[in-house]
Amino acid sequence: MTVRPGPGGARAGRVAVVGATGCVGRHVCAAFAGGGSEVVGVARRYAPHVGAHRFVPLDAAGCSPEQLAEFLAAEAVDAVVNATLGWGEELHRVNVELVERLIGALRLLPAARRPRLVQLGTVHEYGPVPQGTPVTELTPPAPVTEYARAKLAASRAVLGAAGIDAVVLRMANTIGPHPAPGSFLGSLAARFTEAAASPGERIELTVAAGARRDYVDVRDAADAVVRAAFAGHLGPDQRLFNIGTGTARGIDTLVLALAQACGLPASALALRTGEVAAQGASTGTDFTCLDASRARAVLGWSPRRSPAESMRAMAESARATCFATS
């Protein structure tokens, strides 16, 4: 199978990124633009960080398939990426119903003009796995949280949709610049940055005992999205890809690395391990590790950035945000 070049040499095409203003979507937009593609950012509300791209304010989850088909036809895109994410009351509407509407919209378009759909899934669709066991795309999913079950329903809808060209990327947790403020490491980056600017402040933190997870740099994940969007013909067994590093890292190690990157002295951080219900509640597991061999073989993708690089970038973006709002 021929794979079109990825970032740095990606085929120049036109791409719609739904959820363009989100913590992953913004990097997906940048990766496509960096490869020479025209980007159409789609989100309910405009954000300055997508100002370099054409932007269309649109509530995709609230549109009918007919409205979405009209939009996609008018924009004449070669690929559409769903990088949206919904929580709370919007969990099913954004994570499932939006995907169903996108599938319906693609079916309304002439077969020759249907863009490829790239759906961003999550490692948590697999559910808990034994410690030390990297999961492959053949691992039976068994999610235990409402969020993970919703994402799995969306992935299955995409993979089971006949007549459309679609790919699902099950992504590890992301690190790197501009994390979600409410994420575990994203919230710590802001907290550590503020503490580093206040000498003498001490932070006491408890992390889940024995927790080890696969974290991939969000920019590497965005590179995988570009490759998936512009890959050549994909067979029926090449529509699902794990996107991760293949390494489960201790949460305590990552926290210490982030504190150092934020300029927080080791003496200012008291780190303990213990039971942390809230930290595991959103994932349902304290061990994640993705085998990305298929992505390497088919898409030519592999992670390039080290955890240290990711933590430095996360710290830099946290400092920029902190000083901009102070």
N, C-alpha and C positions, 0 to 999 in steps of 0.2 A: 504494500500500500504506500502511496506517495503522500507525504505530509508536507503541506506548505510551510515555509519558514515561520518561526515564532518571532517574539520581540526582537527588535533590531533588524529584522528582515521580513516582517510579516507582510502578507499580501495586502495591498491597499484595497480596502473594501469599505463598506458603510455599515455601521453597527449601532443598534439601539440597546442601551443599557438601562433596564428598568430597575429602579432603586439606585440611581446614579449618585445620589448625595450621601449614601450610607457609608459606613466605615470600610466596607469592602468595595462597594460600587465605585467610589471615587478613584480607587487604585486600578480597578478594571478599566475605567475610562482613560486613565493616564497611560496604561499599558497599550491599549489599542491605538491611542493617538501617537504614542512613541514609535509604533510600528508603521505609521503612515496611514492608518485608517481614519475615515471620517466618523466622528462619534456624535450620536444623538442621545443626550442624557434625558432620562424620564424619571420624574418623581412628583410627588404632590406639591412640594414647595421648592423654590429655588434656593440654592446655597452658593455663596461666593466661590467655594473651592471647585465648582464645575463650570466656572465662568469662561474657561478656554474652549468649551464645546458648545455646540448648538443644544439648547435646552427646551424641552417641551413640558409644561406643567400638566400632569395627567395623573389621576387616581386610577391606575390600571386595575386595581381590585374592584373598583366601582363601575368599570366599563363593561358593556356587553361584548360578547365575541365579535359582533358585527362592527362595533365601534373600534375595537382593537384591530380588526382586519383592515378597516378603512385607514387607520393610522399607519399600519405597517406598509400597506400598499402605497400610500402617499409618500412615505419616507424612502421607499425602495431600498430597504436594508438587506444585506446579505446574511446577517445573523442578528439574533436578539438574545440578550443575556438577562436572565432573571436573578438579580442580586438583592431582592427584597427580603425583609425579615420582619416578622410580626410577633408581638408578645401580648399577653393579657387578653383583653377583649377582642383584639384583632388577630389572635393567633391563627384561627381557622380561616378567617377571611383573607388574610395576606398570604399565609403559607400554603393554603390548599386551593381556595376558590380562585385566586388570581391565576394560578397555574392552569386550572381547568379552563378558565376563560382564554388564556393564551393558546392552549391546545385547540380549542374551538375556533379561535381566530385564524390560526394557521390552516386549518382544514377548509376554511372558507376561501382561501386564496388559490389561484390556479397553481397546480402542482409545480410547474416550471418556475414559479415566482415565490415559492415558500422559502423563507430564510431558515437557517439552522437555529434551533432553540438550544441554548446552553443553560441548564438548570443547576444552580448551586445548592448542593445538599450538604450534609454534615456527618462527621464521624459518629455522632451520637445516634444515628439511625441504626447502627449495629447493636447498641445497647451494651450491657456489661460483658466483658470477655475476661478469660483467665489472665492473671498477671503474667507478663512475658510473652504473650501471644499476639503477634502482629496480625491484623485482619486483612484478608484479601477481598476482592469483589465477589468471591464465591461464598464468603461467610454469611450464613443466614441471619438477616436482621432480626433483632428482638428488642426494640426500644422500650424503655420503661417510664419515660416522661411524656407528658402531653405534647410538649414541643417536638421531641424527637419523633413521636408517632405521626404528628402532622407533616413533618418534613419527609418521612418515609412514604406517607400517602401521596405526597406530591411527586416524589421520585418514581414511585410505581406507576402513577398516572402518565408521566412522561415516557418511561421505558415501555409501557404497554400501549402507547398511542400508535395506531397503525396509520400509515400514510404521511407521516411527518418525519423530518430529519432532526433528531434530537439527541442530546448528550447530557448525562448527569455527572457532575463532579462532586464526590463526597469529600469534603474538605476537613482537615484537622483544624483545631483551634488556631486562630491567627495571632501573630505578634508583629510588631513593627510600628511604623508611624501612624498617628491618628487612630488609636484604638477606640472602640466604643466606650464612652465614659462610664457606663454602668457595668462593664466587664470587670472581672477580678483584677487582672493586671492593669487594665486601663485606669481603674479607680486608684490603684496603688501608685501608678506613675504620677498622677496628680497630687496624691498625698505625700509621696516622697519628695517631689519637687518643692512643694510648699515647706516641708520640714527642712530641706537642705538650705532654704533661704532664711531659716530661723535657727541660728546656732543655739545649741543647748536643748532643743526639743528632742524628746525620746519617743519612739513608736514601739508599742508592744503589739505583736501580731501572732496569731495562731493559724497555722496552715494544716490541712488534712494530713494525718499521719500516713505515710507511705504512698501518698498520691503521686502518680507519675503519668504525664500526658504528652502527647505528640503535639508540638506547636510548630507551625510553618509560617514563615514571613509572609505577610499579606501581599507584598510585591511579587514574591515568587508564585503565590497562588494566582495572582492576576495574570502572570505570564502563562500559567497553565490554561486559564480561560481563553486567552488569545489563541493558543495552539489548538485547543479543542474546537474553537469557532472556525478556524481556517484549515483544519485537517482535511485531507481528501476523503474519499468514500470510507465510511466506517461500517463494518459488518455488524450483524445483530448481536454478536458477543463482544463488540467494541464500543458500546454506548454508555458504559459505566466505568468511571475511573476514580480511584482513590488518589487524593492529593495530600501528601504528608511527607514527613522526613524519614519515617521508618524508625525513629528513635523516641522512646518515652523518657522524658526528663523529669527529675524530681521537682515538684512545685517549690520546695524550699530553696533549691538551687537557682531556679529562675527568679524567685523573689530577691535573693541576695544579689544576683547579677543586675537586676533592675535597680535596686537601691544604689549599687556602685555607679551605674550609668547615670543616675540622677544626681550624683554627687553627695549622697548621704553617707556620712562616716559609719563604719561598721559598729562603732560604739553607740550610735544613736538608734540602733535597731535591735530589739529583743525579740528573737524569733523562737517560737515554740511549736511543737507538733501536738495534735490532739484531734478530737472529733469536732468537725465543723459541718454542721448540718446544712447551712445555707450554701456553702461552697460546692457541695456535691449535689444539691437539689436540682440544679439546672441541667446536670449532665447524666445523673443516674449511675455514674461510674467514676472510680478513682484511677483507672488505668485506660489509656487510649494509645494505640499505635497502629498506623496505617502502612501497609505494604503497597508501595506505589510502583511496583515493577511494571504493571501494564502501562501506566502513563509514560514511563521511560521507554518502553519498547515501541509503543504505538505513536505517541505524541512527541517523543524525543525530549520530554520534560524531566527535569530533576531540580530540586531546590539548590540555590546557589549561595544564599546568605547564611552566615553563622548566627547562632543565638546572640553572640556578643554584638554583632552588627545590628540585629533587630532591636536589642535593648537600647543601644545608643540612639537609634532612630526614634524609638518610642519616647525616650527621655527628652530628646531635642524637641519633638512635637509637643510634649507636655509642658516644657519650659516656655515655648512660644505661646501656647494657649494661656498659661498662668500669667505671664507678663503682659499679654494683650488685654487681659481682663482685670488686672490689678490696678 
